[in-house]
Amino acid sequence: MGGSPSTRRVTVVNDELSNVITVSSSVVKRLQGAEEDDGKKSEQQSKAEAKTAHLSRVSLMSSLFRFASTLKMNFDLLQNHIEGLDSLTVQQQVQREVQRAEKSWKTQISELERQNNQLWDLANKNFESKIKDVENTYISEHKHEPICQEAEKTLDSCYKTNKSKPLNCSAEVKNFVSCVNLVRREVFNSNA
């Protein structure tokens, strides 16, 4: 553990930017000429470290110059492209796209309205035919005269005379209900 000499490590980290080298803080201190705490540096180590630091600086500077030139080229290309576009032509292109989209939507809406009208007409025709079928089957064959009209008139007049006391008309209600039940039995017996 404590008996072996420690080796020096230099960490090079390449983060987000391409062609950019990040060096550790100890390398930065050495580049700035700071002395180590233990004071055991040999002259050869100092020269090797200085040479390494110089190479790191040169590499870093060349990477920065390459990156800057790439940025400048990209900026120039983009600027030339933007200058090549005339604002009037851009406006005309946008206007054409808007008109094309409006035409497409109007066509789709009119087609949907046409289909909706067809479905509405078909549904109305079906409904009318079903109504006629029901009328022909159930209503026109079984036309009846109103039943128990006399009992209904008596009950109605009783309710009018006894507006605040409807229970006084219980006898008339019984007569009307028995009349309706009698007619109902006759209809069921005639159909059976």
C-alpha positions in Angstrom: 0.0 0.0 0.0 2.4 2.7 1.1 5.5 0.9 -0.2 5.1 1.4 -3.9 5.6 4.7 -5.7 2.4 6.3 -7.0 2.0 6.7 -10.7 0.7 9.9 -12.2 -2.5 9.7 -14.2 -3.7 12.2 -16.8 -7.4 12.0 -17.6 -8.6 13.2 -21.0 -12.4 13.6 -21.2 -14.2 14.3 -24.5 -17.6 15.6 -23.6 -20.1 17.1 -26.0 -18.0 19.1 -28.5 -16.1 17.1 -31.1 -12.4 17.7 -31.4 -12.2 19.4 -28.0 -10.1 17.9 -25.2 -10.7 18.5 -21.6 -7.8 18.1 -19.1 -7.8 17.5 -15.4 -7.2 20.3 -12.9 -3.7 18.9 -12.0 -2.7 19.2 -15.6 -3.9 22.8 -15.6 -1.9 23.5 -12.5 1.2 22.0 -14.1 0.6 24.1 -17.2 0.4 27.2 -15.1 3.7 26.3 -13.5 2.5 25.5 -10.0 4.8 23.3 -7.8 3.6 20.1 -6.3 3.3 19.9 -2.5 5.8 17.1 -2.0 8.6 18.9 -3.9 10.1 15.6 -5.2 9.9 16.4 -8.9 12.8 15.5 -10.9 14.0 17.7 -13.7 13.2 15.0 -16.3 9.6 14.7 -15.0 9.2 18.5 -15.2 10.5 18.6 -18.8 8.3 15.6 -19.8 5.3 17.3 -18.1 6.1 20.6 -19.8 6.3 18.9 -23.2 3.0 17.0 -22.6 1.4 20.2 -21.5 2.7 22.0 -24.6 1.4 19.2 -26.8 -2.0 19.3 -25.1 -2.2 23.1 -25.7 -1.2 22.7 -29.3 -3.8 19.9 -29.8 -6.5 22.0 -28.0 -5.8 25.1 -30.1 -5.8 23.1 -33.3 -9.1 21.5 -32.3 -10.6 24.9 -31.5 -9.4 26.4 -34.9 -11.0 23.4 -36.7 -14.2 23.8 -34.8 -14.3 27.6 -35.5 -13.7 27.1 -39.2 -16.4 24.5 -39.4 -18.9 26.9 -37.7 -17.9 29.7 -40.0 -18.4 27.5 -43.1 -21.8 26.3 -41.8 -22.8 29.9 -41.0 -21.8 31.1 -44.5 -23.7 28.3 -46.2 -26.8 29.1 -44.2 -26.5 32.8 -44.8 -26.1 32.3 -48.6 -29.2 30.0 -48.6 -31.3 32.6 -46.7 -30.2 35.4 -49.0 -31.1 33.2 -52.0 -34.7 33.1 -50.9 -36.7 36.1 -51.8 -39.4 37.0 -49.3 -41.9 37.4 -52.1 -41.3 33.9 -53.4 -41.6 32.5 -49.9 -44.9 34.4 -49.4 -46.2 33.1 -52.7 -45.3 29.5 -51.8 -47.0 29.8 -48.4 -50.1 31.3 -50.1 -50.2 28.4 -52.6 -49.9 25.9 -49.8 -52.7 27.6 -47.9 -55.0 27.7 -51.0 -54.3 24.0 -51.7 -55.1 23.1 -48.1 -58.3 25.1 -48.2 -59.4 23.5 -51.5 -58.7 20.1 -50.1 -60.7 20.7 -46.9 -63.6 22.3 -48.8 -63.7 19.2 -51.1 -63.8 16.9 -48.2 -66.5 18.9 -46.4 -68.7 19.0 -49.4 -68.3 15.3 -49.9 -69.2 14.6 -46.3 -72.3 16.9 -46.6 -73.4 15.1 -49.7 -73.1 11.7 -47.9 -74.9 13.0 -44.9 -77.8 14.3 -47.0 -78.0 10.9 -48.8 -78.1 9.1 -45.4 -80.7 11.5 -44.1 -83.0 11.0 -47.1 -82.6 7.2 -46.8 -83.4 7.2 -43.1 -86.4 9.4 -43.7 -87.8 7.1 -46.4 -87.2 4.1 -44.2 -88.9 5.8 -41.3 -91.9 6.8 -43.4 -92.3 3.3 -44.8 -92.2 1.8 -41.3 -94.8 4.3 -40.1 -97.1 3.3 -43.0 -96.5 -0.4 -42.2 -97.5 0.1 -38.5 -100.5 2.2 -39.5 -101.7 -0.4 -42.0 -101.1 -3.4 -39.7 -102.3 -2.1 -36.4 -104.3 1.1 -36.7 -106.5 0.9 -39.8 -107.6 -2.8 -39.2 -108.6 -2.1 -35.6 -110.5 1.1 -35.7 -112.9 1.3 -32.8 -115.4 3.6 -31.5 -114.6 5.3 -28.2 -115.7 3.1 -25.4 -117.6 3.9 -22.2 -118.5 7.4 -23.3 -121.4 7.7 -20.9 -119.3 6.6 -17.9 -116.5 8.9 -18.9 -118.9 11.9 -19.2 -120.3 11.2 -15.7 -116.8 10.9 -14.2 -115.7 14.1 -15.9 -118.7 16.1 -14.6 -118.2 14.7 -11.1 -114.6 15.8 -11.1 -115.6 19.3 -12.3 -118.2 19.7 -9.5 -115.9 18.2 -6.8 -112.6 19.9 -7.7 -111.3 20.1 -4.1 -112.8 16.7 -3.1 -111.9 14.1 -5.9 -112.6 11.2 -3.5 -116.3 12.0 -3.7 -116.2 10.6 -7.3 -115.0 7.1 -6.3 -118.3 5.5 -7.3 -118.1 7.0 -10.8 -114.4 5.9 -11.1 -115.5 2.3 -10.2 -118.3 2.4 -12.9 -115.8 3.7 -15.5 -113.1 1.1 -14.7 -115.7 -1.8 -14.7 -117.0 -0.6 -18.1 -113.4 -0.5 -19.5 -112.6 -4.0 -18.1 -115.9 -5.4 -19.6 -115.0 -4.0 -23.1 -111.4 -5.4 -22.7 -112.7 -8.9 -21.9 -115.0 -8.8 -24.9 -112.1 -7.8 -27.2 -109.9 -10.6 -25.9 -112.7 -13.2 -26.1 -113.4 -12.2 -29.7 -109.8 -12.5 -30.8 -109.2 -15.8 -29.0 
